[in-house]
Amino acid sequence: MTDLDKITWSHTGTNILSAENLAVVEKHLNEVGNIAVEHWHYYGSKGPTPLAFNDYEAFVRYLNTEVQPGDAIDVYAFPSNPENALVRAKYPDKEGRVPEGGAY
């Protein structure tokens, strides 16, 4: 018996591969273009792996190749409200200067 055999598994819990969950992600990627993801490793003994995707097929491919049974996947809309950014800054040149304008 493995450790996975000792866990109570359910068909009623939240499933990242459910049609409803994947549809939400696909819709957001098609309409907005980006998601932020935290991949929590069930047996990982470590913090979550932070990821970002702008392509639905790449997101699904990641789920099918890198995620193990029991891992949790949290998906966030990205970008969030730019007004709530923790920091919005520019990278300086060698003299410590930053541009006042920009194409962004």
TORPA-4810 file (N, C-alpha, C, O; in nm, 3 decimals):
<nodes>
NODE_1_0.085_-0.118_0.000_0.000_0.000_0.000_0.089_0.124_0.000_0.182_0.134_0.080_M
NODE_2_0.061_0.218_-0.091_0.137_0.343_-0.098_0.068_0.450_-0.016_-0.046_0.433_0.028_T
NODE_3_0.137_0.562_0.004_0.077_0.675_0.075_-0.048_0.726_0.003_-0.143_0.769_0.068_D
NODE_4_-0.048_0.720_-0.131_-0.165_0.764_-0.207_-0.285_0.676_-0.178_-0.399_0.723_-0.185_L
NODE_5_-0.263_0.549_-0.147_-0.373_0.457_-0.118_-0.438_0.489_0.017_-0.553_0.451_0.039_D
NODE_6_-0.368_0.557_0.108_-0.419_0.589_0.241_-0.502_0.716_0.243_-0.568_0.746_0.343_K
NODE_7_-0.500_0.792_0.134_-0.571_0.919_0.126_-0.715_0.895_0.083_-0.741_0.810_-0.003_I
NODE_8_-0.808_0.968_0.142_-0.947_0.963_0.098_-0.961_1.052_-0.023_-0.937_1.173_-0.016_T
NODE_9_-1.000_0.994_-0.134_-1.017_1.067_-0.259_-1.166_1.083_-0.287_-1.245_0.997_-0.248_W
NODE_10_-1.205_1.190_-0.356_-1.346_1.220_-0.380_-1.368_1.269_-0.522_-1.283_1.337_-0.580_S
NODE_11_-1.482_1.233_-0.578_-1.521_1.286_-0.709_-1.594_1.419_-0.696_-1.623_1.483_-0.797_H
NODE_12_-1.625_1.461_-0.573_-1.702_1.583_-0.553_-1.616_1.704_-0.521_-1.668_1.815_-0.513_T
NODE_13_-1.486_1.686_-0.502_-1.398_1.800_-0.473_-1.372_1.882_-0.597_-1.411_1.845_-0.708_G
NODE_14_-1.306_1.996_-0.578_-1.273_2.081_-0.692_-1.165_2.015_-0.777_-1.066_1.965_-0.724_T
NODE_15_-1.185_2.015_-0.905_-1.096_1.948_-0.999_-1.051_2.050_-1.103_-1.134_2.104_-1.176_N
NODE_16_-0.922_2.075_-1.111_-0.872_2.175_-1.206_-0.901_2.136_-1.350_-0.910_2.222_-1.437_I
NODE_17_-0.918_2.007_-1.376_-0.945_1.962_-1.512_-1.093_1.957_-1.547_-1.130_1.912_-1.656_L
NODE_18_-1.180_2.003_-1.456_-1.323_2.003_-1.488_-1.349_2.099_-1.604_-1.279_2.199_-1.621_S
NODE_19_-1.450_2.067_-1.681_-1.486_2.151_-1.796_-1.515_2.294_-1.753_-1.478_2.389_-1.822_A
NODE_20_-1.580_2.310_-1.638_-1.615_2.443_-1.589_-1.489_2.523_-1.555_-1.477_2.639_-1.594_E
NODE_21_-1.396_2.463_-1.483_-1.274_2.535_-1.444_-1.189_2.569_-1.566_-1.138_2.681_-1.577_N
NODE_22_-1.173_2.475_-1.656_-1.094_2.502_-1.776_-1.159_2.608_-1.864_-1.090_2.688_-1.927_L
NODE_23_-1.292_2.611_-1.868_-1.363_2.712_-1.948_-1.339_2.852_-1.892_-1.323_2.948_-1.968_A
NODE_24_-1.337_2.865_-1.759_-1.310_2.995_-1.697_-1.171_3.044_-1.735_-1.152_3.161_-1.772_V
NODE_25_-1.073_2.955_-1.727_-0.936_2.992_-1.759_-0.925_3.027_-1.908_-0.866_3.129_-1.944_V
NODE_26_-0.982_2.944_-1.993_-0.974_2.970_-2.137_-1.039_3.103_-2.174_-0.985_3.179_-2.255_E
NODE_27_-1.155_3.131_-2.115_-1.225_3.257_-2.143_-1.139_3.376_-2.102_-1.127_3.473_-2.177_K
NODE_28_-1.080_3.369_-1.983_-0.996_3.480_-1.937_-0.875_3.498_-2.030_-0.842_3.611_-2.067_H
NODE_29_-0.810_3.390_-2.066_-0.693_3.400_-2.154_-0.732_3.457_-2.290_-0.656_3.535_-2.347_L
NODE_30_-0.847_3.420_-2.342_-0.891_3.472_-2.471_-0.930_3.619_-2.465_-0.907_3.693_-2.560_N
NODE_31_-0.990_3.662_-2.353_-1.039_3.799_-2.342_-0.938_3.897_-2.284_-0.936_4.014_-2.322_E
NODE_32_-0.853_3.849_-2.192_-0.757_3.938_-2.124_-0.615_3.907_-2.168_-0.538_3.998_-2.200_V
NODE_33_-0.580_3.781_-2.169_-0.450_3.742_-2.220_-0.350_3.687_-2.122_-0.247_3.635_-2.167_G
NODE_34_-0.372_3.694_-1.992_-0.272_3.647_-1.896_-0.337_3.592_-1.770_-0.442_3.639_-1.725_N
NODE_35_-0.271_3.491_-1.712_-0.308_3.442_-1.580_-0.181_3.422_-1.498_-0.074_3.394_-1.553_I
NODE_36_-0.193_3.437_-1.368_-0.087_3.401_-1.274_-0.133_3.273_-1.205_-0.251_3.258_-1.173_A
NODE_37_-0.039_3.182_-1.182_-0.073_3.051_-1.126_0.020_3.020_-1.010_0.140_3.048_-1.016_V
NODE_38_-0.035_2.962_-0.905_0.044_2.904_-0.798_0.020_2.754_-0.800_-0.093_2.708_-0.787_E
NODE_39_0.128_2.678_-0.816_0.122_2.532_-0.818_0.171_2.483_-0.683_0.291_2.488_-0.654_H
NODE_40_0.077_2.436_-0.600_0.108_2.386_-0.466_0.133_2.236_-0.475_0.047_2.162_-0.523_W
NODE_41_0.248_2.192_-0.431_0.289_2.053_-0.444_0.245_1.972_-0.322_0.288_1.997_-0.210_H
NODE_42_0.157_1.874_-0.347_0.101_1.793_-0.239_0.209_1.721_-0.159_0.203_1.717_-0.036_Y
NODE_43_0.306_1.666_-0.227_0.416_1.595_-0.161_0.547_1.672_-0.170_0.653_1.614_-0.151_Y
NODE_44_0.541_1.800_-0.199_0.661_1.873_-0.230_0.744_1.923_-0.115_0.863_1.949_-0.133_G
NODE_45_0.686_1.938_0.003_0.759_1.994_0.117_0.825_2.126_0.081_0.936_2.155_0.124_S
NODE_46_0.756_2.207_0.001_0.808_2.336_-0.038_0.692_2.428_-0.068_0.577_2.386_-0.077_K
NODE_47_0.723_2.554_-0.083_0.621_2.652_-0.117_0.572_2.632_-0.259_0.622_2.546_-0.332_G
NODE_48_0.475_2.711_-0.299_0.420_2.695_-0.433_0.518_2.739_-0.541_0.606_2.822_-0.517_P
NODE_49_0.502_2.683_-0.658_0.577_2.726_-0.775_0.496_2.835_-0.844_0.382_2.810_-0.885_T
NODE_50_0.551_2.956_-0.858_0.478_3.063_-0.926_0.497_3.052_-1.078_0.607_3.026_-1.126_P
NODE_51_0.388_3.071_-1.151_0.391_3.060_-1.296_0.302_3.167_-1.358_0.219_3.227_-1.290_L
NODE_52_0.320_3.190_-1.485_0.232_3.278_-1.561_0.212_3.217_-1.699_0.302_3.156_-1.756_A
NODE_53_0.092_3.236_-1.752_0.059_3.184_-1.884_-0.020_3.289_-1.961_-0.098_3.365_-1.904_F
NODE_54_0.003_3.291_-2.092_-0.080_3.374_-2.180_-0.139_3.290_-2.292_-0.199_3.343_-2.386_N
NODE_55_-0.122_3.159_-2.281_-0.170_3.067_-2.384_-0.241_2.949_-2.318_-0.184_2.881_-2.232_D
NODE_56_-0.364_2.925_-2.357_-0.444_2.819_-2.296_-0.382_2.681_-2.317_-0.376_2.602_-2.223_Y
NODE_57_-0.336_2.653_-2.438_-0.278_2.521_-2.466_-0.153_2.497_-2.381_-0.130_2.385_-2.336_E
NODE_58_-0.073_2.601_-2.359_0.047_2.588_-2.275_0.007_2.559_-2.130_0.073_2.480_-2.062_A
NODE_59_-0.099_2.623_-2.083_-0.149_2.598_-1.947_-0.193_2.452_-1.932_-0.155_2.385_-1.837_F
NODE_60_-0.272_2.404_-2.026_-0.322_2.265_-2.020_-0.205_2.167_-2.033_-0.202_2.066_-1.964_V
NODE_61_-0.111_2.197_-2.120_0.007_2.112_-2.135_0.084_2.103_-2.002_0.130_1.996_-1.964_R
NODE_62_0.098_2.217_-1.933_0.164_2.217_-1.803_0.088_2.127_-1.705_0.149_2.046_-1.634_Y
NODE_63_-0.044_2.140_-1.701_-0.124_2.058_-1.611_-0.103_1.909_-1.641_-0.091_1.828_-1.548_L
NODE_64_-0.098_1.874_-1.767_-0.089_1.733_-1.806_0.052_1.675_-1.793_0.067_1.553_-1.796_N
NODE_65_0.153_1.758_-1.779_0.290_1.705_-1.774_0.362_1.732_-1.642_0.454_1.658_-1.606_T
NODE_66_0.323_1.835_-1.570_0.400_1.876_-1.452_0.325_1.863_-1.319_0.387_1.873_-1.213_E
NODE_67_0.196_1.841_-1.324_0.115_1.837_-1.203_0.087_1.693_-1.164_0.057_1.609_-1.249_V
NODE_68_0.098_1.665_-1.035_0.079_1.531_-0.982_-0.054_1.522_-0.906_-0.106_1.625_-0.863_Q
NODE_69_-0.110_1.404_-0.889_-0.234_1.389_-0.812_-0.222_1.453_-0.674_-0.123_1.432_-0.603_P
NODE_70_-0.322_1.529_-0.638_-0.325_1.595_-0.509_-0.268_1.736_-0.509_-0.296_1.812_-0.417_G
NODE_71_-0.189_1.774_-0.610_-0.137_1.909_-0.618_-0.253_2.007_-0.632_-0.356_1.974_-0.691_D
NODE_72_-0.237_2.125_-0.578_-0.339_2.229_-0.589_-0.292_2.335_-0.687_-0.174_2.370_-0.690_A
NODE_73_-0.384_2.384_-0.767_-0.354_2.487_-0.865_-0.446_2.605_-0.839_-0.568_2.593_-0.849_I
NODE_74_-0.387_2.719_-0.804_-0.462_2.843_-0.787_-0.436_2.931_-0.909_-0.321_2.955_-0.944_D
NODE_75_-0.543_2.978_-0.972_-0.531_3.061_-1.092_-0.587_3.199_-1.060_-0.697_3.212_-1.006_V
NODE_76_-0.510_3.301_-1.094_-0.549_3.439_-1.068_-0.553_3.518_-1.198_-0.472_3.497_-1.288_Y
NODE_77_-0.648_3.609_-1.205_-0.652_3.701_-1.318_-0.526_3.787_-1.314_-0.486_3.836_-1.208_A
NODE_78_-0.465_3.805_-1.430_-0.347_3.889_-1.439_-0.353_3.963_-1.572_-0.379_3.898_-1.674_F
NODE_79_-0.333_4.088_-1.577_-0.291_4.169_-1.463_-0.409_4.200_-1.372_-0.524_4.206_-1.416_P
NODE_80_-0.378_4.220_-1.246_-0.480_4.266_-1.155_-0.493_4.417_-1.177_-0.431_4.471_-1.268_S
NODE_81_-0.570_4.482_-1.097_-0.588_4.626_-1.111_-0.452_4.695_-1.097_-0.392_4.690_-0.989_N
NODE_82_-0.402_4.759_-1.203_-0.271_4.824_-1.195_-0.262_4.930_-1.085_-0.153_4.961_-1.038_P
NODE_83_-0.375_4.985_-1.045_-0.375_5.086_-0.938_-0.336_5.024_-0.804_-0.296_5.096_-0.712_E
NODE_84_-0.348_4.892_-0.791_-0.316_4.825_-0.664_-0.178_4.759_-0.666_-0.151_4.673_-0.582_N
NODE_85_-0.092_4.797_-0.758_0.040_4.737_-0.767_0.119_4.764_-0.638_0.110_4.873_-0.581_A
NODE_86_0.195_4.666_-0.595_0.282_4.686_-0.478_0.393_4.783_-0.512_0.427_4.871_-0.433_L
NODE_87_0.450_4.768_-0.629_0.558_4.855_-0.677_0.541_4.871_-0.827_0.514_4.775_-0.898_V
NODE_88_0.558_4.992_-0.873_0.565_5.020_-1.018_0.688_5.106_-1.036_0.689_5.223_-0.997_R
NODE_89_0.791_5.050_-1.095_0.917_5.120_-1.105_0.990_5.079_-1.232_0.951_4.983_-1.299_A
NODE_90_1.096_5.153_-1.264_1.175_5.125_-1.384_1.316_5.086_-1.343_1.364_5.125_-1.236_K
NODE_91_1.380_5.011_-1.426_1.517_4.967_-1.401_1.612_5.080_-1.441_1.600_5.134_-1.551_Y
NODE_92_1.706_5.118_-1.354_1.793_5.232_-1.383_1.908_5.198_-1.477_1.944_5.081_-1.497_P
NODE_93_1.965_5.304_-1.535_2.087_5.286_-1.614_2.207_5.282_-1.519_2.189_5.281_-1.397_D
NODE_94_2.330_5.279_-1.574_2.452_5.269_-1.493_2.469_5.384_-1.396_2.538_5.372_-1.295_K
NODE_95_2.407_5.496_-1.427_2.419_5.615_-1.341_2.304_5.625_-1.240_2.296_5.723_-1.166_E
NODE_96_2.216_5.526_-1.238_2.104_5.527_-1.143_1.984_5.607_-1.190_1.893_5.633_-1.112_G
NODE_97_1.983_5.648_-1.317_1.872_5.728_-1.370_1.764_5.638_-1.430_1.793_5.531_-1.482_R
NODE_98_1.643_5.684_-1.421_1.530_5.615_-1.486_1.462_5.713_-1.580_1.461_5.833_-1.553_V
NODE_99_1.405_5.666_-1.690_1.338_5.757_-1.784_1.208_5.810_-1.727_1.139_5.743_-1.651_P
NODE_100_1.177_5.932_-1.766_1.051_5.993_-1.721_0.933_5.951_-1.805_0.819_5.960_-1.759_E
NODE_101_0.957_5.905_-1.924_0.849_5.863_-2.013_0.872_5.719_-2.055_0.950_5.646_-1.994_G
NODE_102_0.804_5.680_-2.158_0.822_5.546_-2.211_0.703_5.506_-2.296_0.600_5.573_-2.296_G
NODE_103_0.719_5.398_-2.366_0.613_5.349_-2.455_0.505_5.273_-2.379_0.406_5.231_-2.439_A
NODE_104_0.522_5.255_-2.253_0.428_5.175_-2.174_0.333_5.266_-2.107_0.245_5.220_-2.035_Y
</nodes>
